[in-house]
Amino acid sequence: MAELRNIVQGTLLENEPMSGHTSYGIGGPAAAYITPKDRYDLGEILKFANQHSIQTYFVGSGSNLLVADSGINGIVLTPAKALTHLEFDGGNVIAESGVMLGRLVKECIKRNLTGVESLIGVPGTLGGALVMNAGAFGGEISNYLNSVEIMDMTGKVKTYYPGDIDFAYRFSTIRSDEFVLLVRFELKEENPEIIQEKRNKASKGRKTNQPLRFRSAGSVFKNPPKHAAGYLIDQAGLKGTRVGNAEISEHHANFFVNHGQAKSSDITALIRLARKTVFEKFGIKLELEVKTIGIDPQELEADDA
Ligand SMILES: Cc1cc2nc3c(=O)[nH]c(=O)nc-3n(C[C@H](O)[C@H](O)[C@H](O)COP(=O)(O)OP(=O)(O)OC[C@H]3O[C@@H](n4cnc5c(N)ncnc54)[C@H](O)[C@@H]3O)c2cc1C
């Protein structure tokens, strides 16, 4: 740790509770939670971690993340609050990965640029959004992508173009050892009334459908091909089911909410229960949308319930 301290130019928090860095408000301490000062700093930290075989995880604002109660015995690196440069040149947008998605959406709307307005209200950073291929109300973040700069564990920067990455529903082939640094989009101008209409529709839909008063990580499962996961969990009779301080939301059954002091193990118990019950009732295997850190995959399997 002393060696790491000497390298880091940004901020390094030791034994930092991840509950302060996830929208669930859940997660034990990370041995080192680091916000690098800039890409040079990031490169040096990645090289150090790589040379010493230290487990390293990349986190945006933790809004799609479930972290184990036991925490993370390794380094967590985040661009949030540091790599936040955002630049416009007509319809060309250049944004660092720590830019919050909400800021990007608002700045695009302000300039009458269309493409990302339906993502209004999706929490998170741009880096997390790209890795997840975040989407809402018909739009996906990858739709207007021009290029992405990533840094690998040797500190080398590579540029990917759309053909280099596969994007699908809440999926991208960006690897877990590739840190997203910067994203470029190409957007077109549009009549502001049309943009506002799409934005308002998305915003209203979100407020009506989602339990936004409680802490969650959004949808727990991906929607299977024919039915919404929330519908299946609801039809399985699980709405309102509680384990500890966690609950399958009465409002939207694919949102599991934290009523205060929920543990990661409460959420994983609900995940197992939902998977088991939906499979028994409908023969459908639910696939996780949320990403996990430090959780044994067995703990997430239906068979264990
Ligand atoms: C109330 C609520 C509503 C939501 N609604 C939606 C919705 O409508 N649509 C939707 O798609 N999602 C939704 N989500 C989920 C979440 O907002 C998105 O997945 C978001 O894009 C995650 O961004 P993040 O920065 O928080 O990423 P994190 O949760 O921090 O990370 C997500 C993944 O990205 C990786 N990652 C993050 N940053 C980087 C980086 N710089 N480099 C490399 N890898 C990185 C992480 O390792 C992890 O695998 C919702 C969540 C909440 C809480």
The ligand as an SDF file (V2000), in Angstrom:
LIG
                    3D

 53 58  0  0  0  0  0  0  0  0999 V2000
  -32.9560    4.1320  -10.6170 C   0  0  0  0  0  0  0  0  0  0  0  0
  -32.1480    3.5010  -11.7230 C   0  0  0  0  0  0  0  0  0  0  0  0
  -32.6600    3.4900  -13.0160 C   0  0  0  0  0  0  0  0  0  0  0  0
  -31.9300    2.9040  -14.0500 C   0  0  0  0  0  0  0  0  0  0  0  0
  -32.4690    2.9150  -15.3110 N   0  0  0  0  0  0  0  0  0  0  0  0
  -31.7480    2.4000  -16.3390 C   0  0  0  0  0  0  0  0  0  0  0  0
  -32.2640    2.4330  -17.6900 C   0  0  0  0  0  0  0  0  0  0  0  0
  -33.3420    2.9310  -17.9630 O   0  0  0  0  0  0  0  0  0  0  0  0
  -31.4990    1.8920  -18.6650 N   0  0  0  0  0  0  0  0  0  0  0  0
  -30.2710    1.3440  -18.4200 C   0  0  0  0  0  0  0  0  0  0  0  0
  -29.6240    0.8860  -19.3700 O   0  0  0  0  0  0  0  0  0  0  0  0
  -29.7690    1.2870  -17.1650 N   0  0  0  0  0  0  0  0  0  0  0  0
  -30.4630    1.8100  -16.1290 C   0  0  0  0  0  0  0  0  0  0  0  0
  -29.9480    1.7670  -14.8570 N   0  0  0  0  0  0  0  0  0  0  0  0
  -28.6500    1.1150  -14.6200 C   0  0  0  0  0  0  0  0  0  0  0  0
  -27.4440    2.0920  -14.6690 C   0  0  0  0  0  0  0  0  0  0  0  0
  -27.8840    3.4060  -14.5180 O   0  0  0  0  0  0  0  0  0  0  0  0
  -26.6790    1.9720  -15.9660 C   0  0  0  0  0  0  0  0  0  0  0  0
  -26.2470    0.6520  -16.2030 O   0  0  0  0  0  0  0  0  0  0  0  0
  -25.4580    2.9030  -15.9960 C   0  0  0  0  0  0  0  0  0  0  0  0
  -25.0230    3.0260  -17.3160 O   0  0  0  0  0  0  0  0  0  0  0  0
  -24.3120    2.4230  -15.1230 C   0  0  0  0  0  0  0  0  0  0  0  0
  -23.3090    3.4460  -15.0870 O   0  0  0  0  0  0  0  0  0  0  0  0
  -22.3040    3.5450  -13.8660 P   0  0  0  0  0  0  0  0  0  0  0  0
  -21.3080    4.5980  -14.1760 O   0  0  0  0  0  0  0  0  0  0  0  0
  -23.0330    3.6960  -12.5950 O   0  0  0  0  0  0  0  0  0  0  0  0
  -21.6080    2.1330  -13.9780 O   0  0  0  0  0  0  0  0  0  0  0  0
  -21.2150    1.0870  -12.7920 P   0  0  0  0  0  0  0  0  0  0  0  0
  -22.4580    0.5990  -12.1780 O   0  0  0  0  0  0  0  0  0  0  0  0
  -20.2150    1.7280  -11.9000 O   0  0  0  0  0  0  0  0  0  0  0  0
  -20.5120   -0.0360  -13.6300 O   0  0  0  0  0  0  0  0  0  0  0  0
  -21.2370   -0.7980  -14.5630 C   0  0  0  0  0  0  0  0  0  0  0  0
  -20.2570   -1.6590  -15.3670 C   0  0  0  0  0  0  0  0  0  0  0  0
  -19.4220   -0.8200  -16.1550 O   0  0  0  0  0  0  0  0  0  0  0  0
  -18.0340   -1.0200  -15.8300 C   0  0  0  0  0  0  0  0  0  0  0  0
  -17.3910    0.3000  -15.8880 N   0  0  0  0  0  0  0  0  0  0  0  0
  -17.8200    1.4460  -15.3030 C   0  0  0  0  0  0  0  0  0  0  0  0
  -17.0210    2.4710  -15.6370 N   0  0  0  0  0  0  0  0  0  0  0  0
  -16.0420    1.9530  -16.4320 C   0  0  0  0  0  0  0  0  0  0  0  0
  -14.8980    2.4970  -17.1180 C   0  0  0  0  0  0  0  0  0  0  0  0
  -14.5920    3.7970  -17.0710 N   0  0  0  0  0  0  0  0  0  0  0  0
  -14.1290    1.6630  -17.8420 N   0  0  0  0  0  0  0  0  0  0  0  0
  -14.4230    0.3500  -17.9360 C   0  0  0  0  0  0  0  0  0  0  0  0
  -15.4640   -0.2300  -17.3060 N   0  0  0  0  0  0  0  0  0  0  0  0
  -16.2720    0.5710  -16.5820 C   0  0  0  0  0  0  0  0  0  0  0  0
  -18.0290   -1.6410  -14.4490 C   0  0  0  0  0  0  0  0  0  0  0  0
  -16.8840   -2.4320  -14.2540 O   0  0  0  0  0  0  0  0  0  0  0  0
  -19.3120   -2.4780  -14.4830 C   0  0  0  0  0  0  0  0  0  0  0  0
  -19.0740   -3.7020  -15.1400 O   0  0  0  0  0  0  0  0  0  0  0  0
  -30.6590    2.3380  -13.7870 C   0  0  0  0  0  0  0  0  0  0  0  0
  -30.1340    2.3730  -12.4830 C   0  0  0  0  0  0  0  0  0  0  0  0
  -30.8650    2.9540  -11.4690 C   0  0  0  0  0  0  0  0  0  0  0  0
  -30.2780    3.0080  -10.0830 C   0  0  0  0  0  0  0  0  0  0  0  0
  1  2  1  0
  2  3  1  0
  2 52  2  0
  3  4  2  0
  4  5  1  0
  4 50  1  0
  5  6  2  0
  6  7  1  0
  6 13  1  0
  7  8  2  0
  7  9  1  0
  9 10  1  0
 10 11  2  0
 10 12  1  0
 12 13  2  0
 13 14  1  0
 14 15  1  0
 14 50  1  0
 15 16  1  0
 16 17  1  0
 16 18  1  0
 18 19  1  0
 18 20  1  0
 20 21  1  0
 20 22  1  0
 22 23  1  0
 23 24  1  0
 24 25  2  0
 24 26  1  0
 24 27  1  0
 27 28  1  0
 28 29  2  0
 28 30  1  0
 28 31  1  0
 31 32  1  0
 32 33  1  0
 33 34  1  0
 33 48  1  0
 34 35  1  0
 35 36  1  0
 35 46  1  0
 36 37  1  0
 36 45  1  0
 37 38  2  0
 38 39  1  0
 39 40  1  0
 39 45  2  0
 40 41  1  0
 40 42  2  0
 42 43  1  0
 43 44  2  0
 44 45  1  0
 46 47  1  0
 46 48  1  0
 48 49  1  0
 50 51  2  0
 51 52  1  0
 52 53  1  0
M  END
$$$$
